[in-house]
Amino acid sequence: MADYIVMPKLGFDMREGVLNTWLKQVGDPITKGEIVAEIESDKATLELESQVAGTLLHLLHNPGDVVPVGANMAIVGEQGEDVTNLVGGNGENGAKEASAPTAESAESDTSYPPAPMVQPTTETTTTADDTYPGGVRATPVARRLAADRQIDLLAVKGTGPDGRITKADIEAYAEAPKAAEVTARAAPSATESTQPVAGADSEELALTRLRQAIGRRMVESKTTVPHFYVTTEIDMAPALALRKQINATLPDEQKVSVNDMIVKAAALAVRDFPNLNAALAGDKIIRHKRINIGSAVAIEGGLTTIVQKDTDTSTLSKVAGDNRAMIARAREGKVRPDDVEGGTFTVSNLGVYDVDHFIAIINPPEAAILAIGSAREVPVVKDGEITIGTRMKATISADHRVTDGAEAAQYMQRLKALLENPLRLLV
């Protein structure tokens, strides 16, 4: 029986993805877990793995289409199977209804009426209904929202593909008067403006999807999450000595990095403090049973977070191998969905950039993030004498709704003890 390949949800706030290219063509056999397409989310370019097996019978979207989370992308079944009724009767990408939404896809911009086994209408399908009078393009959701709020689409600037107006554009436009009112009250003069304008000595660059996502997430985090911070200084000489011993026995492609040791220590430490391996859901705290440590990775145009699963129970060599492979895929633009899903606690390490100390912004819906600076040789007092030591500053940013200063400080004590006695990372 025919089944669908669907757009996966990659992160709690993902609503849609862009289909970059199909790696399979109609008639090709597909096995479960095989990479069939490349898609772009707000975070990265990802390799889409098929969750069904069979023959690729029909493609429901073309490269460049923006596809809502949970929407059907292609049909897979037995070779020769008739799937005409699944693609709108004439075999074209024109179905007007979609299968009922799952719990995950309910956050998508598109509302899916209950009609099983039919392709959803996406925000990129170009039809007469998608073009507002006067040539302004808008998604169906944006049109409905604009009508509900009595907003003239001609007055709204679209940020979607080809200038298409999206739901987010309508919401931003609706909030603009409120923002303007607040600004007017705060500003000493109505003629003053804080909006920069590109001139002869500057250039204007459009925000990428990644930068828009980073901005949206960070603004949300800093304005809705009550951050607090705890910093400690760690003697890294023992950890660096152990790493040197470990790497002396390994080929270059298997060597362990300082960050791998920190990630492993962060996971072991968080075992004793479940509130830091948690998320806030309304009036409830959700404590995660698995400890999946994310690592912030700098990529072209921004950053993403790759997630190593079950970090507390993984060997140090597995942590290193998993992170090495995922970081390489992230920087090559070939991240897999599983690489960026399921994080419960994040480590952001700027030590390689000769950074003494910094604080990181929590990555919602997680409750905490650990910021790591450089391990440096500095003067230290030991047994009443000044000597040279290797010290590293680490700072945890935590959500005060989920945890408190004492608990975060105890976590940092545990992290410090693990890195200063690093043989525990190998047990």
C-alpha positions as CSV (number, residue, x, y, z in Angstrom):
1,M,0.0,0.0,0.0
2,A,1.3,3.4,-0.9
3,D,2.6,5.7,1.8
4,Y,4.0,9.2,2.0
5,I,7.4,10.8,2.6
6,V,6.6,13.8,4.9
7,M,8.4,17.0,5.9
8,P,9.9,16.2,9.3
9,K,9.8,18.6,12.3
10,L,13.4,19.6,13.2
11,G,13.2,21.6,16.4
12,F,10.2,22.6,18.5
13,D,9.6,25.9,16.6
14,M,10.0,24.7,13.0
15,R,7.0,25.3,10.9
16,E,8.2,24.7,7.4
17,G,11.2,23.7,5.3
18,V,12.5,24.4,1.8
19,L,12.9,21.5,-0.6
20,N,16.3,22.1,-2.1
21,T,16.7,19.0,-4.4
22,W,15.4,15.5,-4.9
23,L,18.2,12.8,-4.8
24,K,15.8,10.2,-6.1
25,Q,13.6,10.2,-9.2
26,V,10.2,8.6,-10.0
27,G,10.7,4.9,-10.5
28,D,13.7,4.6,-8.2
29,P,13.7,2.0,-5.4
30,I,13.9,3.4,-1.9
31,T,14.9,1.6,1.3
32,K,13.9,2.8,4.8
33,G,16.5,5.2,6.1
34,E,17.9,6.1,2.7
35,I,18.6,9.7,1.9
36,V,16.1,10.9,-0.7
37,A,16.2,14.7,-0.6
38,E,18.0,17.8,0.8
39,I,15.8,20.2,2.7
40,E,16.6,23.5,4.3
41,S,15.2,24.4,7.7
42,D,15.8,27.6,9.7
43,K,18.8,26.0,11.2
44,A,20.7,24.2,8.4
45,T,20.6,22.2,5.2
46,L,19.5,18.7,6.0
47,E,19.5,15.3,4.4
48,L,16.0,13.8,4.5
49,E,15.8,10.1,5.2
50,S,12.8,8.1,4.0
51,Q,10.8,6.4,6.7
52,V,9.1,4.1,4.2
53,A,10.4,1.6,1.7
54,G,9.2,0.8,-1.9
55,T,9.3,2.5,-5.3
56,L,9.1,6.2,-5.6
57,L,5.9,6.7,-7.5
58,H,5.2,10.4,-7.4
59,L,6.8,13.7,-6.3
60,L,4.4,16.1,-4.7
61,H,6.7,19.1,-4.5
62,N,9.4,20.6,-6.7
63,P,12.8,22.1,-5.7
64,G,12.3,25.5,-4.2
65,D,8.9,24.8,-2.6
66,V,8.3,25.8,1.0
67,V,6.7,22.8,2.6
68,P,4.9,22.9,6.0
69,V,5.9,20.5,8.7
70,G,4.0,17.2,8.4
71,A,3.0,17.8,4.8
72,N,3.3,15.0,2.3
73,M,6.3,15.4,-0.1
74,A,6.3,12.2,-2.2
75,I,4.4,8.9,-2.6
76,V,6.2,5.5,-2.2
77,G,4.5,2.2,-2.9
78,E,4.7,-0.9,-5.0
79,Q,5.9,-0.5,-8.6
80,G,3.0,0.0,-10.9
81,E,0.6,0.9,-8.1
82,D,-2.1,3.4,-9.1
83,V,-1.8,6.5,-6.9
84,T,-3.9,8.8,-9.0
85,N,-6.5,9.3,-6.2
86,L,-3.7,10.4,-3.8
87,V,-2.5,13.3,-5.9
88,G,-5.7,15.1,-6.8
89,G,-7.3,12.8,-9.4
90,N,-5.2,13.9,-12.4
91,G,-1.8,13.2,-11.0
92,E,-0.8,16.8,-10.6
93,N,0.3,18.7,-7.4
94,G,-3.1,20.2,-6.9
95,A,-4.8,18.5,-4.0
96,K,-6.8,21.0,-1.9
97,E,-7.0,19.1,1.3
98,A,-4.5,17.4,3.7
99,S,-4.4,14.6,6.2
100,A,-5.3,15.5,9.7
101,P,-2.4,17.1,11.6
102,T,-0.3,15.3,14.1
103,A,0.5,16.8,17.4
104,E,3.8,18.0,16.0
105,S,2.5,19.5,12.8
106,A,-0.2,21.4,14.7
107,E,2.2,24.3,15.0
108,S,2.5,24.7,11.2
109,D,1.2,27.8,9.5
110,T,-1.1,25.6,7.4
111,S,-4.4,24.2,8.8
112,Y,-5.0,20.7,7.5
113,P,-8.7,19.7,7.2
114,P,-9.5,16.0,7.9
115,A,-9.2,14.2,4.6
116,P,-6.8,11.2,4.8
117,M,-4.4,10.2,2.1
118,V,-4.5,13.5,0.1
119,Q,-1.7,15.9,-0.4
120,P,-1.8,19.2,1.6
121,T,-1.8,22.6,-0.1
122,T,1.5,24.2,0.7
123,E,2.4,27.8,1.1
124,T,4.4,27.7,-2.2
125,T,1.8,26.4,-4.6
126,T,1.2,29.2,-7.1
127,T,-2.5,29.5,-7.8
128,A,-4.8,32.3,-8.6
129,D,-5.9,32.3,-4.9
130,D,-2.2,32.9,-3.8
131,T,-2.0,36.2,-5.6
132,Y,-3.6,39.2,-3.9
133,P,-5.2,41.8,-6.2
134,G,-2.5,44.2,-7.3
135,G,0.1,41.5,-7.7
136,V,0.9,41.0,-4.0
137,R,1.6,37.3,-3.3
138,A,0.5,35.8,0.0
139,T,0.1,32.4,1.6
140,P,-3.5,31.1,2.3
141,V,-2.9,31.4,6.0
142,A,-1.6,35.0,5.7
143,R,-4.7,35.9,3.6
144,R,-7.1,34.4,6.2
145,L,-5.3,36.1,9.1
146,A,-5.2,39.5,7.2
147,A,-8.9,39.2,6.6
148,D,-9.6,38.3,10.2
149,R,-7.6,41.4,11.4
150,Q,-8.8,43.6,8.6
151,I,-5.3,44.2,7.3
152,D,-4.7,45.4,3.8
153,L,-2.1,43.1,2.3
154,L,-0.9,45.8,0.0
155,A,0.5,47.6,3.0
156,V,2.5,44.5,4.3
157,K,6.0,43.7,3.2
158,G,6.5,40.0,2.5
159,T,9.6,38.2,3.7
160,G,8.8,34.8,2.2
161,P,10.2,33.4,-1.1
162,D,9.8,35.9,-4.0
163,G,8.4,38.4,-1.5
164,R,5.5,36.2,-0.5
165,I,3.6,37.5,2.6
166,T,3.5,34.9,5.3
167,K,1.7,34.5,8.6
168,A,4.7,35.9,10.5
169,D,4.6,39.0,8.3
170,I,0.9,39.6,9.2
171,E,1.6,39.1,12.9
172,A,4.6,41.5,12.7
173,Y,2.5,44.1,10.9
174,A,-0.3,43.8,13.4
175,E,2.3,44.4,16.2
176,A,3.9,47.4,14.5
177,P,1.4,50.0,15.7
178,K,1.9,48.9,19.3
179,A,5.7,49.1,18.9
180,A,5.4,52.5,17.3
181,E,3.2,53.7,20.2
182,V,5.8,52.5,22.7
183,T,8.6,54.1,20.7
184,A,6.7,57.4,20.4
185,R,6.2,57.5,24.2
186,A,9.9,56.8,24.8
187,A,11.4,59.0,22.2
188,P,12.2,62.7,23.1
189,S,11.4,63.8,19.6
190,A,9.0,62.6,17.0
191,T,11.4,63.4,14.3
192,E,14.2,61.2,15.6
193,S,14.6,57.8,14.0
194,T,16.6,54.7,15.1
195,Q,16.0,52.8,11.9
196,P,19.2,52.7,9.9
197,V,19.2,53.4,6.2
198,A,21.7,52.1,3.7
199,G,23.7,54.9,2.1
200,A,26.6,55.4,-0.3
201,D,29.1,54.2,2.3
202,S,27.1,51.0,3.3
203,E,25.4,48.1,1.8
204,E,22.1,46.3,2.5
205,L,21.9,42.6,2.9
206,A,18.7,40.6,3.2
207,L,18.5,38.4,6.3
208,T,18.9,34.7,5.6
209,R,16.4,32.2,6.9
210,L,19.1,31.1,9.4
211,R,19.8,34.6,10.7
212,Q,16.0,35.3,11.0
213,A,15.6,32.1,13.0
214,I,18.5,33.0,15.3
215,G,17.1,36.4,15.8
216,R,13.7,35.1,16.5
217,R,14.8,32.5,19.0
218,M,17.3,34.7,20.8
219,V,14.8,37.6,21.2
220,E,12.2,35.1,22.5
221,S,14.7,33.6,24.9
222,K,16.0,36.9,26.3
223,T,12.6,38.5,26.6
224,T,10.6,35.5,28.1
225,V,13.2,33.5,30.0
226,P,14.5,34.9,33.3
227,H,18.2,34.1,32.9
228,F,20.7,34.0,35.8
229,Y,24.4,33.1,35.6
230,V,26.9,31.2,37.7
231,T,30.7,31.2,36.8
232,T,33.5,29.0,38.1
233,E,37.2,28.5,37.3
234,I,38.4,25.0,36.5
235,D,42.0,23.6,36.7
236,M,42.3,22.0,33.2
237,A,45.8,20.7,33.6
238,P,44.7,17.2,34.5
239,A,42.1,17.0,31.7
240,L,44.7,18.2,29.1
241,A,47.2,15.7,30.4
242,L,44.7,12.9,30.1
243,R,43.7,14.0,26.6
244,K,47.4,13.9,25.5
245,Q,47.7,10.3,26.8
246,I,44.5,9.2,25.0
247,N,45.3,10.8,21.7
248,A,48.8,9.4,21.7
249,T,47.2,6.0,21.1
250,L,44.7,7.1,18.5
251,P,45.0,7.9,14.7
252,D,44.3,11.5,13.8
253,E,40.7,10.8,12.7
254,Q,39.8,9.4,16.1
255,K,41.4,11.9,18.4
256,V,39.5,13.4,21.3
257,S,39.0,17.2,21.6
258,V,38.9,19.3,24.7
259,N,35.3,20.0,23.9
260,D,34.5,16.3,23.8
261,M,35.7,16.0,27.3
262,I,33.7,19.0,28.4
263,V,30.5,17.7,26.8
264,K,31.0,14.3,28.5
265,A,31.6,16.0,31.9
266,A,28.5,18.2,31.3
267,A,26.4,15.2,30.8
268,L,27.7,13.3,33.8
269,A,27.2,16.4,36.0
270,V,23.6,17.0,34.9
271,R,22.6,13.5,36.0
272,D,22.5,14.7,39.6
273,F,20.6,17.9,38.7
274,P,17.5,16.9,36.7
275,N,16.0,20.4,36.8
276,L,18.9,21.4,34.5
277,N,18.0,18.6,32.0
278,A,14.5,19.8,31.7
279,A,12.0,22.2,30.0
280,L,9.2,24.4,31.2
281,A,5.7,23.6,29.8
282,G,3.2,26.1,31.1
283,D,2.8,25.3,34.8
284,K,4.8,22.1,34.6
285,I,8.5,21.1,34.5
286,I,9.3,18.3,32.1
287,R,12.3,16.4,33.2
288,H,14.0,14.5,30.4
289,K,15.0,10.9,31.1
290,R,17.7,10.9,28.4
291,I,20.7,13.3,28.5
292,N,21.4,14.5,25.0
293,I,24.0,17.2,24.9
294,G,23.9,19.8,22.1
295,S,27.1,21.6,20.9
296,A,26.8,25.0,19.3
297,V,28.6,24.9,15.9
298,A,29.6,27.9,13.9
299,I,28.6,27.5,10.2
300,E,28.5,29.8,7.3
301,G,26.0,32.6,8.0
302,G,25.4,31.7,11.6
303,L,25.4,28.8,13.9
304,T,23.5,25.5,14.6
305,T,23.4,23.0,17.4
306,I,24.3,19.3,16.8
307,V,23.0,16.9,19.4
308,Q,24.9,13.8,20.7
309,K,22.4,11.3,22.2
310,D,22.7,9.6,25.5
311,T,25.9,11.4,26.3
312,D,26.1,10.3,29.9
313,T,26.1,6.6,29.0
314,S,28.2,7.0,25.8
315,T,31.9,6.3,25.9
316,L,34.2,9.3,25.4
317,S,35.3,7.9,22.1
318,K,31.7,7.6,20.9
319,V,31.0,11.2,22.0
320,A,34.0,12.3,20.0
321,G,33.2,10.3,17.0
322,D,29.5,11.3,16.9
323,N,30.4,15.0,17.3
324,R,33.1,14.9,14.7
325,A,30.8,13.4,12.1
326,M,27.9,15.7,12.9
327,I,30.1,18.9,12.9
328,A,31.5,17.9,9.5
329,R,28.0,17.4,8.1
330,A,26.9,20.7,9.5
331,R,29.7,22.6,7.9
332,E,29.2,20.8,4.6
333,G,25.5,21.7,4.7
334,K,24.4,18.0,4.9
335,V,23.0,17.8,8.4
336,R,20.7,14.9,9.0
337,P,17.4,15.4,11.0
338,D,18.6,13.3,13.9
339,D,21.7,15.5,14.1
340,V,19.8,18.5,15.4
341,E,16.8,16.9,17.2
342,G,16.3,15.9,20.8
343,G,18.7,18.2,22.7
344,T,18.2,18.5,26.4
345,F,21.2,20.7,27.5
346,T,23.6,22.7,25.4
347,V,27.4,23.5,25.6
348,S,28.7,26.6,23.7
349,N,32.5,26.6,23.6
350,L,34.3,29.7,22.3
351,G,37.6,28.6,23.8
352,V,39.2,28.1,20.4
353,Y,38.7,31.8,19.7
354,D,40.9,32.9,22.7
355,V,37.9,34.0,24.7
356,D,38.4,34.4,28.4
357,H,34.8,34.4,29.5
358,F,31.3,34.9,28.1
359,I,27.6,34.2,28.9
360,A,25.3,32.3,26.5
361,I,21.6,32.7,25.8
362,I,19.5,29.7,26.7
363,N,18.3,27.7,23.7
364,P,14.5,27.3,24.3
365,P,12.9,25.1,25.4
366,E,15.9,23.9,27.4
367,A,16.5,25.1,30.9
368,A,20.2,25.8,30.8
369,I,23.3,26.3,28.6
370,L,27.0,26.1,29.5
371,A,29.4,28.7,28.1
372,I,33.1,27.7,27.9
373,G,36.1,30.0,27.6
374,S,39.7,29.3,26.8
375,A,42.0,27.1,28.9
376,R,44.9,29.5,29.6
377,E,48.2,29.5,31.5
378,V,47.8,32.0,34.3
379,P,49.5,32.9,37.6
380,V,47.8,30.9,40.4
381,V,48.4,30.6,44.2
382,K,49.1,27.1,45.3
383,D,50.2,26.2,48.8
384,G,50.8,29.8,49.5
385,E,53.1,30.3,46.5
386,I,52.5,31.8,43.1
387,T,53.0,29.3,40.2
388,I,51.8,28.8,36.7
389,G,48.5,26.9,36.2
390,T,46.1,26.2,33.4
391,R,42.6,27.6,34.1
392,M,39.4,27.7,32.2
393,K,36.3,29.7,33.1
394,A,32.8,28.2,32.6
395,T,29.5,29.9,33.1
396,I,26.0,28.3,33.2
397,S,23.0,30.3,32.1
398,A,19.9,28.9,33.7
399,D,16.1,29.5,33.7
400,H,15.1,30.8,37.1
401,R,11.6,29.4,36.6
402,V,13.0,25.9,36.6
403,T,16.0,26.1,38.9
404,D,17.8,28.3,41.4
405,G,21.2,29.7,42.1
406,A,22.2,27.1,44.7
407,E,21.4,24.2,42.3
408,A,23.2,25.8,39.4
409,A,26.3,26.4,41.7
410,Q,26.2,22.8,42.8
411,Y,26.1,21.7,39.2
412,M,29.2,23.8,38.5
413,Q,31.0,22.3,41.5
414,R,30.2,18.8,40.1
415,L,31.4,19.8,36.6
416,K,34.6,21.2,38.1
417,A,35.3,18.0,40.1
418,L,34.8,15.9,37.0
419,L,37.2,17.9,34.8
420,E,39.8,18.2,37.6
421,N,39.6,14.4,38.1
422,P,39.1,13.4,34.5
423,L,39.5,9.6,34.9
424,R,35.9,9.6,35.9
425,L,35.1,10.5,32.3
426,L,36.4,7.1,31.2
427,V,34.5,5.0,33.8
